Amino acid sequence: GLLQAVEFGFNKSAVGRILKATHPSLLRKAEGLLIASVVRELFERHHILVHFTAAEPNVLHLVPPLVVTQSQIDCVLVALDSLLKRGLPRVMADFLRKTVQ
């Protein structure tokens, strides 16, 4: 199969830079929550299975089969675009609401 990744710049935002300087362990936890939110959103709303690792909590791994079609790639891009338009804070808030219930 193929292996692709999307790196999110969570730590490049103003809040991320402050956390990185003052509380790096809290930044890692926040990155983990954000990427877990993205993974759940892609799976529940778009039926796209992706993953991340604890070693790189800001990297979304896409592992399609070698025979992936252009149409399937387009579906992933549309799903990511939709997710980003909703905004990561809203995606994470939805994730936390569902997880805490």
Residue pairs with C-beta under 8 A, 6 or more apart in sequence:
1 63
1 64
1 65
1 66
2 62
2 63
2 64
2 65
2 66
2 68
3 61
3 62
3 63
4 61
4 62
4 63
4 64
5 59
5 60
5 61
5 62
6 59
6 60
6 62
6 80
7 58
7 59
7 60
8 31
8 34
8 35
8 38
8 58
8 59
8 60
8 88
9 16
9 58
10 16
10 27
10 30
10 31
10 34
10 35
10 58
11 17
11 19
11 20
11 27
11 31
11 58
16 27
16 30
19 26
19 27
19 30
20 27
28 57
31 57
31 58
32 54
32 57
33 92
33 95
33 96
34 57
34 58
34 88
34 92
35 52
35 57
35 58
35 59
35 60
36 52
36 95
37 88
37 91
37 92
37 94
37 95
37 96
38 50
38 60
38 83
38 88
38 91
39 50
39 51
39 52
39 60
40 95
40 98
41 83
41 86
41 91
41 94
41 95
42 48
42 49
42 50
42 79
42 80
42 83
43 49
43 50
45 79
45 82
45 83
46 75
46 79
46 82
48 75
48 76
48 79
50 60
50 61
50 62
50 63
51 60
51 61
51 63
52 59
52 60
52 61
53 59
53 61
62 76
64 72
64 73
64 76
83 91
